[in-house]
Amino acid sequence: MARADKAPQDIKVLHPGSPAGFTLDKLDCELLSITLIHALPTEYNNFASSLLLLDLLDLNKCQSAFQNEESQCIAHNVSVSSPSNLASLALSSSSTPPICNFCGGIGYTDAHCFEKQRASADAKQKCKQKEETGQTQQAQVECKRSTG
């Protein structure tokens, strides 16, 4: 229990600057920097280690370092994915959940959207009913186009 009680004190000591000047925005930027570094593949271990040696884990410094690393890889014709592309890919997949393009729901894409599946089934059912009632050729074409 003593270690658990001491942990918040240790965390406050590690805050950059005075504890009063450390805001949630600064914490968010620091967490984003850590996420970017953590998302790097193993071939960037040396690069990640050098970033962790920085006195202050500032998002702007981290982004600049990613851009410099990318420039170095391009200059040396290294055929690996750029760290900034990898970081943005990791960031988009880890920090923001997917959003459905059909209904706007969060946490899934339109390929897994029950609302879209239900709407598609309803549209197909309506077209089938129109065909069964002997509607015109034009209505059938419109149905096929809308469910296509």
LUMTORMAR-887418 format. One record per residue (C-alpha): residue in one letter; y, z, x. Coordinates in steps of 0.1 Angstrom, whole numbers, plus 5000, padded with zeros to 4 digits. Each point is the difference from the previous one (the first is absolute). Example, Ala and Ser with C-alpha at 12.3 -4.5 7.8 and 13.67 -1.06 7.14 Angstrom:
! LUMTORMAR-887418
a495550785123 s503449935014 
END
This chain:
! LUMTORMAR-887418
m500050005000 a502350075029 r499749645012 a500649864965 d503150224998 k501249885034 a499549634992 p503249954979 q502050175028 d498549765026 i500849704978 k503650114996 v500350045037 l498849645005 h502749854977 p502549795019 g503450165002 s500750314980 p497850084970 a503049984977 g500649645011 f496549894993 t499849834966 l497349854979 d501349655009 k499550085037 l496550134992 d499249684981 c501149795029 e497950205024 l497049984978 l500549624997 s500149985038 i496850195003 t498449784974 l501049695019 i498650135033 h496850124983 a499449664984 l499849825034 p496649875010 t498250145030 e501349735023 y503450164997 n499050355011 n502149985031 f503049894980 a499550274974 s499750265028 s503349895015 l501750034966 l498750354996 l501750105033 l503449944985 d502250314997 l500949924965 l497849804976 d502849804985 l499249714976 n502649775016 k498650065035 c496449954987 q500949674984 s501849885031 a497050095021 f497849804976 q502349705004 n500050045038 e496250015000 e499849704979 s502449815023 q497950105030 c496849884984 i501749674991 a501449975035 h496650055016 n498349774974 v497850294988 s498149874970 v499950334980 s501850084968 s503450135005 p500450384997 s502949964975 n497949784978 l497150245003 a502350294992 s501549834970 l496649914987 a498850365005 l503250134985 s499749794969 s496450094995 s500350375007 s503350124989 t500549804969 p497349954974 p499349664987 i501949884969 c498549794973 n501949674995 f498949974964 c500950344985 g501950175028 g497450285002 i499850195033 g496850055020 y498349674993 t500649625001 d499849754971 a496549915011 h498950354988 c502450044971 f498350104968 e503149894980 k499849655014 q496349984993 r500650124964 a502849754995 s497949725014 a497150094977 d502450014970 a501449665009 k496649855003 q498950154967 k503049864982 c499349655015 k496450024989 q501150104965 k502449704998 e497249775012 e497650144974 t502549954972 g500449635009 q503650015013 t501449695016 q499349865034 q503550115011 a499350364992 q496849995021 v501849855030 e502750284997 c497350274998 k498249865031 r503349995019 s501050364990 t496650155010 g499449775030 
END
